[in-house]
């Protein structure tokens, strides 16, 4: 049994028709309930719910305070390598994009770690292009020897691995896993992933579950919004997160809402996901899964991120670089995508404090 068995049922729903049939009464009923089921979640993602964003926001704010307090965990991504064996239409690291590739040496990992640590950040997310050769288990373990001296929490976002490989990395200090399905629509998935192991939809879909089975403390999932209808993709993402929460009670399950950003290549998103669409997706998820962590990255603009702070967000990146070696040697190589919010960690801390939030940089250590 895996989430794929649920996905097979979810993919055959007549989404356009069912979303159109949701009434104001359905939305109001969902807003009055303490515990939402999947039908309530569906209603809150519908066009009918758009006029209820304010009461949704108020309830989301209260639920987030109840479960997380007025805190915000800050983290930074650290890119180790941009070598990739996949051809994906929407990614700068795609194998068919011609640019000088790079993988950090241990001395370079140390320099990157020192720059990030000097910012006061103690939670990082390791990223790379998807290449077992260049982001091997042995290479990652060498990196961890360096990074554990600087950071209290180290997450991973690389190519999907087998359960025993995740167990090995957990034993060496990895405590979190992020994996985006990119798009849950299996037909679109096959079209945009042209070549490479990433074409294996089912293996990628089961990655988060393998991470839970391997003992990851936190698992974060999401869909890259813009590749298909955002309401449908958000609904299936929420159902996936619910599945993981219910099956792996010891894991902290989180959801991200990344939107496609400019990148190397000519691929244009199928759907234009507007700001208010993103807000609705986040609010509906918070009301459906009050205990889920919700992450917003520097893909989004400073103004939007500031407005999202009280709406259910629990984790935010700051001062991010999406290029290999980008902290100690900025603008030296290809970034994975363009960021929108370039504010420093100190600036983000000040914004949070002005809004009455405590920035968290180390396992609930507040500054």
N, C-alpha and C positions, 0 to 999 in steps of 0.2 A: 504494500500500500504506500503510495506517495501522493503528493499534491497533484500529480499528473492525472490521477483518477478523478479528482474533483474538476480539474481543468477541462477534461473531456466533456463533462456535463455543462460546465459554464460556457464553453465556446459555442454551444448550439442554441443559446438563448437568443431570442429576437430582441436585441438591445434597443434599437431605434423605436420599435413599437412599444416595448414595455416601459421605456423611459417616458415616452409621449403619453402613456396612460396613467402615470403617477399624478395624483390630484393634490390640491392644497391640503385637503383633510389628511392624506397619507403623510405629508411632511409634518403637519402640526401634531399628528399622533406620535410620530417618531420623536419629535422634540419634547414631548411630555413624558416619555418613558425614561426610566432610570437605566435599564439595560437594553441595548438595541440588538435585534437579530439582523440577519442578512437582508431581509425585505426592507427594514427600516434604513439600513445603510444604502441600499439601492435608491430608496426614495430621496435621501439627502444628496445624492449625486445627480438627481434628475433636473431638467429645466425648471420644473415647478418649484424647486427649492431655491432658485436663484434670488427670489424676492425675500427669502428668509435668512440671508447671510448674517444680518445683525444679531438676531436671537441665537443663531448657530455659533457665532463668534463669542457671545457672552457665555454660553454654556461650555464651549471649548475652553475658554479662559478659566472658568471655575474648576472644571475637571482637571486641567493641567496643574493648577495650584494645589488641588487636593492630593494628587498623586506624586508631584515632583517639587512642590514648593515654587517660589519665584527664583529659580536658579536656571542658569544656562551653561552647559558644558561647552568649552571651547577646545578645538582641536585643529591640527594642520595636516594636510596630505604631504607625503614625502615620496617623490617619484624616484625609483631606483634604476629603471631601465625603460627604453622606448622601443626595444626590439619586439616585433610581433610577427607571428606566422599566419595570422588571419587576414583576409581581405573583407573589410566591412565598409559599406558605402558611407557611413556617417562619422567615421573616426579618423583623426589626423595620424594616428599610429599605424593605420592600415598598411599592410605589406606593399601595396601598390603605390604608396606615396613615397616619392624619392627625396630623402633628406639624410644627412649624416646621423647615423644611430649611435647611441651611447649607453653604456652601463657603468654605474658608479663603482670605483674601487673602494676598498675599505677605508683608505685615507680620505676619500671624497665623502663617504658615508659619515665619517667622523666630523668633517667640516660642516656638512649639512645639519647634522644633529646638534652641533654646537651653536650654530646660528639660530635654529628653532628653539633650543633650550634657553638661549639668552633672551628670547622674547617672553619667557615665562610659561611656555606651553609644555605640558607633560603628557598629553594624549596625542598620539600621531596615528596616521593611517598610511601604511606602505602600499604603494601602487607601482605597477609596471605594465608594459605591453605583455601580451599573452604569448610567452615562449618558454617552454620547459627547459630549453637549453640555457637561455640567458637569465631566467628567474627560477633556477633549480632549487630543490630543497636544501642542498648543501650551501649554495650561495646565500639563501635566505638565512640559514642558521649562522653563517659567518656575519651577516649584517646584524643579526640579533645580539651577538656578543658585544658589538659596538653600541647598539642602540639601547640596550637594557641599562647601560650606565647613565643614560640621560632621561629616560622616560618611564613613567609608571604604568602606562597602558599603551599597547601596540596592537593595532588592528591590521588587517590584510585585505587588499583588493587586487588580486592578480588573476591568472588563469584558474579555472576550476580544477580542484584536486580530488584525489580519492580520499576516503575517510582515514585510512592509515597514515596518509601524508599529512592531513590536518592534525591528527593525533600527535605526530612527531613534532610539528611546529608548535602546538599547544604546550608540549613538554619543554620546549625551548623558549617560551615566553610570549607567544601570540595569544591574545585573549579575545579577539573579536574578528568577525568576518563580514565583509560587505560584498555582495554580488548582485548586480542588476540583471534581470532577465532581458533588459533592453526593451523588448516588446513581447507581450504574452500571445498576441495573434500569431499562431504557428505558421500561417502562410506568409505573412509579411516577414517573419523571422527568417524563413528560408530564403526569401528574396534578397534581403539586405545583407545577409551573411553569405558572401559569395564563395569563399574558399577557406579551408582550415578547420581545425577541430571545433571551433566555435559554432559550426553549422549543426552540431549535435544538440538539438533543442532539449531533449529529455535530460541529457546529462547535466546541462546548465541549470535546468529547472530544479533538479534535485540537489544542487550544490549547497544551498542553505541548510537543507536537512542533514546532509553529510557533516556540515560544520557543527550543527547541534549535537549529532551523535558522537562527534569527536571531542566534545566538552568545551566548545567555545562559550565564553561567558555572555557574549553579545553577538547577535546576527542581524544584519541590516539588509533589506531588500528594496527594490523599487523598479519602476518602469521608466524608460526615457521618454518623457511626454513629448508628443509631436509625431511619433511614428505611426500611431493609429488613434482612433477616437479616444479622447482623454477620459470620458466618463466610463467607458467599458474597461479601459486599461486600469483606471483607478479602482474600479470595483474588483477586478480579479486580483490586483495587488493586495487590497484589503483582505480578501478571502484567503490569499496565500499567507499573509501575516497572521490571520486568525487561526489557520491550520497549524502553523508553527507554535503559536502561543499555547494552544490547547494540547498539543502533543508533547512539547518540550517545556515543561513548567519552570525548569531551572534556568532557561535562557532568557536574556533580555532581548526581545524582538523589537526591531526598529524599522521605520519606513522612511525613505527619501523620496523627494519629488523633483528630480532633475528635469529641466527642459533643455532641448537641443540648443547648443550655443554655436557660434561660428567656429569653423575648424578648417583644416587643410582638405581640399576636395570640393566638389560641386554639388553634393547631395543637398536637396532641399526637403525640409520636413513635410509630411503629408498633411498635418493639422497644425494650425496656428493656435497655440494654447495661450489665451490671454491671462492677464494677471488675476482677474476675478475668477477665471476657471481654476487656476492654481489654488487660490484661496478656498474655493468651494471644496476641492478635492482634499485639502488638508483638514478643513473643519469637519467634513464628513468622516474622515478616518479617525480623528480624535474622539468624536462622539461614539463611534462604533468600537474603538479599541482604546479606552482611557489609559491603559498601562503602557501602550506602545511608545517608544522613543520616536521623535519626529525630527528629522535633520533637514536643514536648509544650508546649501553651500554658497560659495561666492560666485556661482553662476548667475545669481540674481543681483539686481541693482541695490545700491545702498538704501535708497528710499523704500523699496519694496521690503527688503529684509528688516528694516526698522519697524515697518508696519506689521510684519508677521510675528514679531517677538511675542506679543501677548496672545497669539491665536493658537497656541498648542505646541509651538516649537520647543524642543528641549536640548538640541545640539546645533552648533553653528561653527563653521570653519572661519578662519580669519587670516588675513595676510597670506593667502594661499598662492602657491606657484604650481602650475601644471606641467612644468618641464623638468627634465632630469638635471639635477644640480642647480635648480633655479633659485635656491636661497643664497648660496655662496657665490654663484656665477650666473646672475640673471641674464636672460635674453641671449644665451649662447647656443640654444638648440630649439627644436620644434616643441611647442606646447601641445598638449592633447586637445585643449579647447580654450577659448578666450574666457577670462573671468570678467565679471562686471563690478564686483566690490573689491577695491584695492586698499581698503583701510587697514591700518596696522592693528596689531593685537591691543595695544594701549588705547587706540581710538575706539575699538569695539567694546573694551571693558568700560570705557567712559559712557558710551551710548547705553549700555545695559544698566549701569548704575543710575543714570539719569531717569531711566524708565522703572526704577525700583527693583531691578533684578541683580542677583549676585552671580558674577561670572565664576565658573568652576574650572580650574585648570589641572587639578590632580585629585581624582577619586574623592570628590565632595569636599576638597579643601578649597575654601573660598578666599578670594583676594579682593 
